[in-house]
Structures are given as structure tokens and as C-alpha cells.
Amino acid sequence: MTGLIEYGSYANVLVYGPLQLTIGYYRLYANKSPHIESNRSFNADNWKSSSNYLGQEYNLNLRWNVFRDLQILFRSGLFIAADGLNALNDTNTGKYNALNNYPVYGRYIREAFFTVEQKF
């Protein structure tokens, strides 16, 4: 219903006793490619092309079951934007790295946080 398609997988690994590690990898696609005719920065004049591939995400989560009803969680993620997301946001990705032709800025979204869950 949102027009987004996500492919990926994850694995849960019991590291030691109550400590669980989750590793995940996902790819995000739109069901249609964005139109770039009206974009100001991300357009064909700047040698940009559109696709429905929005990007990929890596996740790393740690869950520690301190007690049966108390859990401490660390969640983290890294999202690497692709041409589809840059076309939707009309983002000029800036200078390119000479080694792998990736933009130097405007390419990554990082996230990390701690939570504590108590069941009543």
C-alpha cells in the first residue's frame, strides 16, 4: 500500500546465555521509478539517472535479558541511499570519491539507540 518493496534477511544468534545478537541486511525498492524531469539538482543535465532502487540497510542489534521481565536492547542501523531516493528528494550528492565513484556526503543515514523494556 505504500509503494515500497523490501527484500532482506536476518539471523538471530545466542551469543552467551541471555545475550542475543541479531544481524540483518535489507534492500529497499519503490514499485515505480521516480520522474526526474522537474528536479532541479538530480536531473539528466547533471548526468543523473533514476531507478526504483532506494538503497540498502545493515542492522546490528543486541538484546540482553537481565531478568525474565527486564530486557536491555541496543539497536543500530546503517542505510546507504541509492539513486532512487536521491531522485525522490532531488538531492545533489556532491563531490565524488575518485576510488569508487561514490558521493562524499549525503549518502548515509546512521542510527543507534538503547532501550530498556520492563514487562508488567
SULKA-V122751 format. One line per field, one symbol per residue. ss: DSSP state (H for helix, E for strand, L for the rest). psi: psi as a letter, one per 30 degrees, with the letter a starting at -180 (. if undefined). burial: I if it has 16 or more other C-alpha atoms within 10 Angstrom, else O. Layout:
# SULKA-V122751
ss->???
psi->???
burial->???
This chain:
# SULKA-V122751
ss->LLLEEEEEEEEEEEEELLEEEEEEEEEEEELLLLLLLLLLLLLHHHLLLLLLEEEEEEEEEEEEELLLLEEEEEEEEEEEELHHHHHHHLLLLLLELLLLLLELLLLEEEEEEEEEEELL
psi->ffgkkkkallkkkjejcgkkkkklkkkkllfkkkkgegkeeilffghklllgjfalkkkjkkkjjelegkkkkkklljkjkaeeeeeefhkjgalkkfeggkkelgfkkkkklklkkkk.
burial->OOOOOOOOOOOOOOOOOOIIIIIOIOIIIIOOIIOIOOOOIIIOOOOOIIIIIIIIIIIIIIIIIOOOOOIIIOOIIIIIIIIIIIIIOIIIIOOOOOOOOOOOOOIOOOOOOOOOOOOO
